[in-house]
Amino acid sequence: MWDKLGEIEKRYEELGAEMARPEVAADYDRLQALAKEHAALEDTVSRYREYKRVSAALDEARAIVEEGSDPELVTLARDEIAGYSEERDRLEADLRLALLPKSPLDDKDVIVEVRAAAGGEEAALFAGDLYRLYSRYAERQRWGVDVISSHASDLGGFKEIIFEVRGKGAYSRLKYESGVHRVQRVPTTEASGRIHTSTATVAVLPEADEVDLHVDEKDLRIDVFNASGHGGQNVQKNATAVRITHVPTGIVAVCQDERSQLKNRLKAMAVLRARLLDVEQQKQRHEIESARRAQVGSGDRAEKIRTYNFPQDRVTDHRIGLTVHNLPAILDGEIDEIIDSLRQEEQVERLEARPAGRQGQIA
C-alpha cells in the first residue's frame, strides 16, 4: 500500500513538472489530458502527505515520552499522542479507500430519465418534484443541467423528463438514484384528505462517447418530424424534431426541445448512446450478479429504493435503512447525507470483499 502511494505521489509531481513546460502549455489537448490526470490524483496525494505529517508528529511525541527528561513536555506529548493516533488511523482508512479500483464511468456526465409510474397525475407531479430536486442538487454542485426532452402533465408535472447533468463526478454521485422512488402524501386534488401513494422511476445513465461505444451509422434509422407542444399541437412549421432508432436493439431516442434539427439530433444521439451503454452494463451486471448480491443497491429499476413520506416529514432509503427528516430540504436538493451514506456502505462492502478478490462496484 505504501509503495503504491509513493508511486502515486511521484507521478503527481511528474505531471506538475510536465504541465509547467512551455511546449506542453502550448498544446491544449495534451495539457488538458495531463491536467485531468493530475486533478484525479490530487486528493489522494494530499491525504498521503497529511498522513506522513501526522505520522512524523506522532513519532516525535512518542520520542519525547520515551526520553522523559522534561515532565511538562511529557505531559503535553501524551495528550498529543491520542489525537495524532486517531487522526493517523482515520487517514489510513481514507487512503485504503482511495486505492480501491475506481469505476472508469464515475467522472462521466449523465443522462437522467425521470418517469411517472403508478399514481396518475400525482405520480407526474412527483416526477416534477424529483426533477427539481436533481436540478437543485446539480446547482449546489455547480454542475450544468440541460433538458433533452419532456412531456408535461395537465397539472404541471411531468409524464417524462430526460435531462443531461454535466460536471465532475456527476455519475459517481447520481448513480445511486436509479430505481423506483415512492411518495406518500395527500394530493391537492384529494378532498377527503386521504394519503395517496405514487411512484416515479429514475434512470441514471453515464454518457457514452465514441471511445466507450461504437455505433455503426448503418444500424440507425433517423426520422425527422414537426415538434409538438402540450396536447399534441404542432409548435413549429419546420421539421426539427428527431427520432433515432437503433435497428438491431429497437432502442429509440427522441429529442424535440431544441429549435435546431442538428441540436436535436446531437442530443438524441447522446441519449441513444447512453441507453446502449446501459444495455451492455446490464449484461455485465447480470453475469456477476451472484458475486455482488450483498452490496448496497443493485441498481435494479424494479426495486423501490426510497420513500418520501410527507405526513411524517421523512425520507427513508430502503437499501441501507437510513431515515432522514426535513423533507422540504431534501426536495430542495440537500441529499448529500443520503448519497454519502450509500457511498460509505458501498466502500465498506468493497473493502470487506477485497481479500476474496471481489472488487466489483455499483455501476
RODO-2510 file (C-alpha; in nm, 4 decimals, decimal comma):
residues 363
     n   res          X          Y          Z
     1     m     0,0000     0,0000     0,0000
     2     w     0,2699     0,2496     0,0969
     3     d     0,4788     0,1676    -0,2109
     4     k     0,1726     0,2328    -0,4271
     5     l     0,1092     0,5647    -0,2548
     6     g     0,4725     0,6633    -0,3058
     7     e     0,4376     0,5897    -0,6764
     8     i     0,1201     0,7985    -0,6959
     9     e     0,2924     1,0935    -0,5271
    10     k     0,5878     1,0650    -0,7646
    11     r     0,3559     1,0579    -1,0663
    12     y     0,1674     1,3600    -0,9317
    13     e     0,4916     1,5577    -0,9090
    14     e     0,5972     1,4461    -1,2578
    15     l     0,2653     1,5648    -1,4017
    16     g     0,3052     1,9046    -1,2340
    17     a     0,6517     1,9452    -1,3814
    18     e     0,5324     1,8307    -1,7237
    19     m     0,2453     2,0822    -1,7302
    20     a     0,4896     2,3635    -1,6481
    21     r     0,6925     2,3033    -1,9649
    22     p     0,6278     2,5750    -2,2302
    23     e     0,5841     2,3281    -2,5157
    24     v     0,3190     2,1388    -2,3196
    25     a     0,1376     2,4574    -2,2180
    26     a     0,1101     2,5414    -2,5894
    27     d    -0,0516     2,2031    -2,6690
    28     y    -0,4087     2,2391    -2,5427
    29     d    -0,5165     1,8759    -2,5846
    30     r    -0,2057     1,7375    -2,4148
    31     l    -0,2286     1,9932    -2,1344
    32     q    -0,5937     1,9026    -2,0738
    33     a    -0,5134     1,5308    -2,0563
    34     l    -0,2275     1,5899    -1,8100
    35     a    -0,4378     1,8290    -1,6014
    36     k    -0,7180     1,5739    -1,5796
    37     e    -0,4795     1,3033    -1,4552
    38     h    -0,3162     1,5495    -1,2141
    39     a    -0,6540     1,6501    -1,0685
    40     a    -0,7576     1,2853    -1,0293
    41     l    -0,4504     1,2184    -0,8102
    42     e    -0,4649     1,5402    -0,6089
    43     d    -0,6967     1,4269    -0,3294
    44     t    -0,5074     1,1013    -0,2692
    45     v    -0,1693     1,2772    -0,2671
    46     s    -0,2994     1,5433    -0,0290
    47     r    -0,4215     1,2776     0,2147
    48     y    -0,0966     1,0833     0,1827
    49     r     0,1107     1,3919     0,2617
    50     e    -0,1095     1,4716     0,5587
    51     y    -0,0688     1,1109     0,6754
    52     k     0,3099     1,1464     0,6608
    53     r     0,2955     1,4766     0,8506
    54     v     0,0742     1,3307     1,1244
    55     s     0,2909     1,0155     1,1472
    56     a     0,6052     1,2269     1,1917
    57     a     0,4362     1,4337     1,4638
    58     l     0,3214     1,1144     1,6367
    59     d     0,6721     0,9675     1,6286
    60     e     0,8126     1,2913     1,7696
    61     a     0,5587     1,2933     2,0552
    62     r     0,6360     0,9303     2,1402
    63     a     1,0085     1,0052     2,1405
    64     i     0,9541     1,2853     2,3935
    65     v     0,7613     1,0481     2,6205
    66     e     1,0291     0,7789     2,5921
    67     e     1,3048     1,0285     2,6708
    68     g     1,1138     1,1605     2,9727
    69     s     1,3637     1,4381     3,0509
    70     d     1,1060     1,7181     3,0795
    71     p     0,7896     1,6257     3,2783
    72     e     0,5913     1,9189     3,1350
    73     l     0,6775     1,8253     2,7758
    74     v     0,5983     1,4607     2,8509
    75     t     0,2502     1,5570     2,9704
    76     l     0,1876     1,7632     2,6581
    77     a     0,3223     1,4876     2,4339
    78     r     0,0966     1,2260     2,5922
    79     d    -0,2048     1,4469     2,5248
    80     e    -0,0960     1,4838     2,1615
    81     i    -0,0360     1,1119     2,1067
    82     a    -0,4044     1,0220     2,1418
    83     g    -0,5118     1,2880     1,8915
    84     y    -0,2379     1,2072     1,6424
    85     s    -0,3089     0,8325     1,6664
    86     e    -0,6784     0,8846     1,5961
    87     e    -0,6044     1,1179     1,3048
    88     r    -0,3481     0,8799     1,1545
    89     d    -0,5913     0,5864     1,1750
    90     r    -0,8592     0,7931     1,0020
    91     l    -0,6212     0,8986     0,7249
    92     e    -0,5008     0,5414     0,6768
    93     a    -0,8609     0,4235     0,6360
    94     d    -0,9243     0,7023     0,3821
    95     l    -0,6126     0,6055     0,1876
    96     r    -0,7167     0,2400     0,1724
    97     l    -1,0466     0,3507     0,0227
    98     a    -0,8673     0,5816    -0,2211
    99     l    -0,6661     0,2875    -0,3554
   100     l    -0,9742     0,0787    -0,4345
   101     p    -1,0237     0,0401    -0,8114
   102     k    -1,2270     0,3334    -0,9412
   103     s    -1,5002     0,2882    -1,1962
   104     p    -1,3980     0,4481    -1,5279
   105     l    -1,7556     0,5768    -1,5510
   106     d    -1,7520     0,7773    -1,2276
   107     d    -1,6313     1,1011    -1,3866
   108     k    -1,8810     1,0813    -1,6721
   109     d    -2,1610     1,3272    -1,7342
   110     v    -2,5007     1,1609    -1,7075
   111     i    -2,8367     1,1328    -1,8764
   112     v    -3,1145     1,1239    -1,6146
   113     e    -3,4582     0,9914    -1,7107
   114     v    -3,7457     1,0534    -1,4701
   115     r    -4,0858     0,8987    -1,5499
   116     a    -4,4195     0,8997    -1,3705
   117     a    -4,5242     0,5449    -1,2811
   118     a    -4,8148     0,4332    -1,0588
   119     g    -5,0459     0,7087    -0,9380
   120     g    -5,1678     0,9023    -1,2390
   121     e    -5,1461     1,2815    -1,2157
   122     e    -4,9978     1,2654    -0,8660
   123     a    -4,7132     1,0483    -0,9993
   124     a    -4,6475     1,3099    -1,2686
   125     l    -4,6340     1,5835    -1,0049
   126     f    -4,3877     1,3713    -0,8069
   127     a    -4,1749     1,3236    -1,1195
   128     g    -4,1641     1,7026    -1,1414
   129     d    -4,0564     1,7197    -0,7765
   130     l    -3,7708     1,4769    -0,8470
   131     y    -3,6575     1,6771    -1,1493
   132     r    -3,6450     1,9913    -0,9362
   133     l    -3,4620     1,8001    -0,6609
   134     y    -3,1868     1,6912    -0,9022
   135     s    -3,1714     2,0329    -1,0654
   136     r    -3,1184     2,1992    -0,7268
   137     y    -2,8632     1,9353    -0,6276
   138     a    -2,6731     1,9932    -0,9529
   139     e    -2,6820     2,3674    -0,8870
   140     r    -2,5308     2,3109    -0,5413
   141     q    -2,2548     2,1016    -0,7018
   142     r    -2,2012     2,3672    -0,9710
   143     w    -2,2984     2,1209    -1,2420
   144     g    -2,4817     2,2129    -1,5591
   145     v    -2,8328     2,0820    -1,6386
   146     d    -2,9816     2,0723    -1,9880
   147     v    -3,3281     1,9324    -2,0652
   148     i    -3,3247     1,6956    -2,3629
   149     s    -3,6942     1,6122    -2,3849
   150     s    -4,0031     1,6407    -2,1680
   151     h    -4,3727     1,5573    -2,1666
   152     a    -4,5649     1,7787    -1,9270
   153     s    -4,8826     1,6709    -1,7473
   154     d    -5,2027     1,8728    -1,7159
   155     l    -5,1287     1,9946    -1,3609
   156     g    -4,7682     2,0995    -1,4176
   157     g    -4,5803     1,7776    -1,3513
   158     f    -4,4026     1,5527    -1,5998
   159     k    -4,5113     1,2253    -1,7503
   160     e    -4,1468     1,2004    -1,8564
   161     i    -3,8453     1,4293    -1,8487
   162     i    -3,4974     1,3462    -1,9743
   163     f    -3,2076     1,5767    -1,8966
   164     e    -2,8299     1,5885    -1,9049
   165     v    -2,6179     1,6691    -1,5993
   166     r    -2,2637     1,7836    -1,6745
   167     g    -1,9949     1,8117    -1,4088
   168     k    -1,7006     1,6406    -1,2433
   169     g    -1,8088     1,3256    -1,0630
   170     a    -2,1732     1,3527    -1,1718
   171     y    -2,2147     0,9787    -1,2273
   172     s    -2,0180     0,8844    -0,9154
   173     r    -2,2844     1,0543    -0,7009
   174     l    -2,6054     1,0362    -0,9005
   175     k    -2,5719     0,6658    -0,9873
   176     y    -2,7296     0,5792    -0,6513
   177     e    -3,0551     0,7444    -0,7606
   178     s    -3,1506     0,4770    -1,0166
   179     g    -3,4627     0,2912    -0,9090
   180     v    -3,8237     0,3371    -0,8066
   181     h    -3,8975     0,6347    -0,5805
   182     r    -4,2220     0,6306    -0,3805
   183     v    -4,4120     0,9270    -0,2393
   184     q    -4,6805     0,9207     0,0303
   185     r    -4,8822     1,2394     0,0695
   186     v    -5,2302     1,3944     0,0473
   187     p    -5,2809     1,5182    -0,3102
   188     t    -5,4151     1,8693    -0,3583
   189     t    -5,6989     1,7128    -0,5590
   190     e    -5,7987     1,4803    -0,2724
   191     a    -6,0987     1,6333    -0,0938
   192     s    -6,1183     1,3691     0,1812
   193     g    -5,7568     1,4172     0,2902
   194     r    -5,6548     1,0569     0,2287
   195     i    -5,2855     0,9774     0,1903
   196     h    -5,2050     0,8712    -0,1639
   197     t    -4,9076     0,6550    -0,2665
   198     s    -4,7467     0,7190    -0,6043
   199     t    -4,4219     0,6202    -0,7706
   200     a    -4,1786     0,7535    -1,0271
   201     t    -3,8816     0,5797    -1,1831
   202     v    -3,5355     0,7289    -1,2157
   203     a    -3,2672     0,6001    -1,4519
   204     v    -2,9160     0,7478    -1,4350
   205     l    -2,7079     0,6613    -1,7408
   206     p    -2,3429     0,7573    -1,7918
   207     e    -2,2912     0,9385    -2,1177
   208     a    -2,1047     0,7344    -2,3757
   209     d    -1,8743     0,8693    -2,6440
   210     e    -1,7099     0,7034    -2,9432
   211     v    -1,4291     0,5661    -2,7277
   212     d    -1,6756     0,3961    -2,4915
   213     l    -1,9162     0,2655    -2,7508
   214     h    -1,9005     0,2450    -3,1292
   215     v    -2,2371     0,2811    -3,3014
   216     d    -2,2462     0,1931    -3,6714
   217     e    -2,4364     0,4527    -3,8735
   218     k    -2,5759     0,1659    -4,0839
   219     d    -2,7638     0,0446    -3,7758
   220     l    -2,9502     0,3736    -3,7311
   221     r    -3,2835     0,4883    -3,8700
   222     i    -3,3291     0,8640    -3,8354
   223     d    -3,6728     1,0235    -3,8691
   224     v    -3,7391     1,3972    -3,8707
   225     f    -4,0811     1,5427    -3,7854
   226     n    -4,2530     1,8566    -3,6568
   227     a    -4,2107     1,9214    -3,2856
   228     s    -4,5314     1,9028    -3,0815
   229     g    -4,6450     2,1033    -2,7843
   230     h    -4,8808     2,0239    -2,4988
   231     g    -5,1856     1,8336    -2,6231
   232     g    -5,0113     1,7280    -2,9418
   233     q    -5,0396     2,0532    -3,1376
   234     n    -4,7510     2,1365    -3,3714
   235     v    -4,5485     2,4251    -3,2331
   236     q    -4,3120     2,4639    -3,5290
   237     k    -4,3733     2,4673    -3,9006
   238     n    -4,0267     2,3322    -3,9785
   239     a    -3,9412     1,9675    -3,9124
   240     t    -3,6834     1,9937    -3,6354
   241     a    -3,7716     1,7054    -3,4018
   242     v    -3,5529     1,3976    -3,4397
   243     r    -3,6195     1,0316    -3,3655
   244     i    -3,3246     0,7908    -3,3850
   245     t    -3,3859     0,4154    -3,3799
   246     h    -3,1081     0,1626    -3,3250
   247     v    -3,2426    -0,1103    -3,5510
   248     p    -3,0574    -0,4145    -3,4014
   249     t    -3,1892    -0,3473    -3,0491
   250     g    -3,5021    -0,1445    -3,1206
   251     i    -3,3867     0,1260    -2,8780
   252     v    -3,5331     0,4668    -2,9634
   253     a    -3,4287     0,8185    -2,8599
   254     v    -3,6284     1,1306    -2,9383
   255     c    -3,5461     1,4982    -2,8939
   256     q    -3,7678     1,7896    -2,9930
   257     d    -3,6961     2,0601    -2,7342
   258     e    -3,4432     2,2492    -2,9475
   259     r    -3,5377     2,4686    -3,2455
   260     s    -3,2408     2,3348    -3,4394
   261     q    -3,2648     1,9947    -3,6066
   262     l    -2,8882     1,9498    -3,5648
   263     k    -2,9026     2,0172    -3,1892
   264     n    -3,1963     1,7783    -3,1515
   265     r    -3,0069     1,5132    -3,3437
   266     l    -2,6952     1,5534    -3,1262
   267     k    -2,8996     1,5311    -2,8071
   268     a    -3,0981     1,2309    -2,9280
   269     m    -2,7731     1,0575    -3,0208
   270     a    -2,6332     1,1247    -2,6729
   271     v    -2,9397     0,9608    -2,5184
   272     l    -2,9181     0,6654    -2,7569
   273     r    -2,5510     0,6056    -2,6755
   274     a    -2,6208     0,6225    -2,3038
   275     r    -2,9029     0,3689    -2,3359
   276     l    -2,6927     0,1336    -2,5461
   277     l    -2,4081     0,1555    -2,2932
   278     d    -2,6597     0,0825    -2,0177
   279     v    -2,7679    -0,2319    -2,2023
   280     e    -2,4054    -0,3503    -2,2131
   281     q    -2,3639    -0,2722    -1,8431
   282     q    -2,6835    -0,4622    -1,7613
   283     k    -2,5380    -0,7675    -1,9342
   284     q    -2,2171    -0,7391    -1,7339
   285     r    -2,4096    -0,6877    -1,4096
   286     h    -2,6189    -0,9950    -1,4788
   287     e    -2,3073    -1,2050    -1,5291
   288     i    -2,1606    -1,1091    -1,1903
   289     e    -2,4884    -1,0621    -1,0007
   290     s    -2,4283    -1,3536    -0,7645
   291     a    -2,0924    -1,2083    -0,6599
   292     r    -2,2405    -0,8672    -0,5903
   293     r    -2,5701    -0,9550    -0,4252
   294     a    -2,4536    -0,8445    -0,0809
   295     q    -2,3527    -0,4976    -0,1960
   296     v    -2,5630    -0,1871    -0,1490
   297     g    -2,8250    -0,1367    -0,4184
   298     s    -2,8243    -0,3493    -0,7263
   299     g    -2,9434    -0,0642    -0,9479
   300     d    -3,2468    -0,2736    -1,0432
   301     r    -3,5114    -0,0255    -1,1531
   302     a    -3,7921    -0,2523    -1,0305
   303     e    -3,6613    -0,2094    -0,6769
   304     k    -3,8238     0,0531    -0,4515
   305     i    -3,5185     0,2320    -0,3270
   306     r    -3,6649     0,5270    -0,1392
   307     t    -3,9867     0,6561     0,0183
   308     y    -4,0751     1,0244     0,0650
   309     n    -4,3389     1,0447     0,3396
   310     f    -4,4926     1,3919     0,3698
   311     p    -4,7169     1,3411     0,6778
   312     q    -4,4182     1,2179     0,8800
   313     d    -4,1683     1,4613     0,7215
   314     r    -3,9229     1,1811     0,6476
   315     v    -3,7285     1,0179     0,3669
   316     t    -3,6245     0,6534     0,4008
   317     d    -3,3678     0,4850     0,1786
   318     h    -3,4607     0,1180     0,1938
   319     r    -3,1247    -0,0129     0,0678
   320     i    -2,9434     0,0850     0,3864
   321     g    -3,2342     0,1527     0,6229
   322     l    -3,1466     0,5218     0,6510
   323     t    -3,4197     0,7657     0,7575
   324     v    -3,3701     1,1423     0,7496
   325     h    -3,6148     1,4225     0,8235
   326     n    -3,6691     1,7759     0,6897
   327     l    -3,8387     1,6698     0,3666
   328     p    -3,8549     2,0253     0,2223
   329     a    -3,4740     2,0470     0,2368
   330     i    -3,4395     1,7064     0,0671
   331     l    -3,6695     1,8155    -0,2139
   332     d    -3,4609     2,1318    -0,2441
   333     g    -3,1587     1,9186    -0,3342
   334     e    -2,9981     1,8598     0,0059
   335     i    -2,9339     1,4884    -0,0487
   336     d    -2,5613     1,4697     0,0294
   337     e    -2,6286     1,2886     0,3589
   338     i    -2,8125     1,0101     0,1751
   339     i    -2,5592     0,9832    -0,1067
   340     d    -2,2622     0,9903     0,1323
   341     s    -2,4186     0,7111     0,3407
   342     l    -2,4709     0,4968     0,0302
   343     r    -2,1136     0,5618    -0,0857
   344     q    -1,9766     0,4732     0,2570
   345     e    -2,1746     0,1497     0,2683
   346     e    -2,0526     0,0562    -0,0784
   347     q    -1,6914     0,1263     0,0199
   348     v    -1,7181    -0,0872     0,3320
   349     e    -1,8584    -0,3752     0,1268
   350     r    -1,5785    -0,3403    -0,1260
   351     l    -1,3099    -0,3340     0,1426
   352     e    -1,4575    -0,6455     0,3041
   353     a    -1,4799    -0,8167    -0,0328
   354     r    -1,1270    -0,7261    -0,1413
   355     p    -0,9361    -1,0149     0,0249
   356     a    -1,1558    -1,2639    -0,1562
   357     g    -1,0832    -1,0924    -0,4838
   358     r    -1,4290    -0,9370    -0,5254
   359     q    -1,3734    -0,5794    -0,6339
   360     g    -1,6982    -0,5059    -0,8142
   361     q    -1,8739    -0,1746    -0,7741
   362     i    -2,2125    -0,0252    -0,8111
   363     a    -2,2132     0,0810    -1,1719
***
